[in-house]
Amino acid sequence: LLLLLASSLEFGSVAAPALIALLKMGSCLSTKEFSVKVLLTVVKLFASNDWAIRVGLLQHIDQYG
C-alpha cells in the first residue's frame, strides 16, 4: 500500500492529504527502508507544480528532514 500511495503522489493522481498518510505509514519503517521507499518520493514531490503538495512538504519537514 505504501508503494502504491507513493507512486500515486508522484504521478499526481491523489490529493495532497495523501502525503500525510504516506509520511505516517513511513514512520513505522526503519531508517534505511524509509530512505528507499518514502524519501525518494518526497524529494521528487518538491518538483511538483501543485502548491498544496509543496506546502504539505514544508509543513511536515520535521518528519523526514
Buried (B, 14 or more C-beta within 10 A) or exposed (E): EBEEBBEBBBEEEBEBEBBEBBBEBBEEBEEEEBBEBBBEBBEEBEEBEEEEBBEBBEEBEEBBE
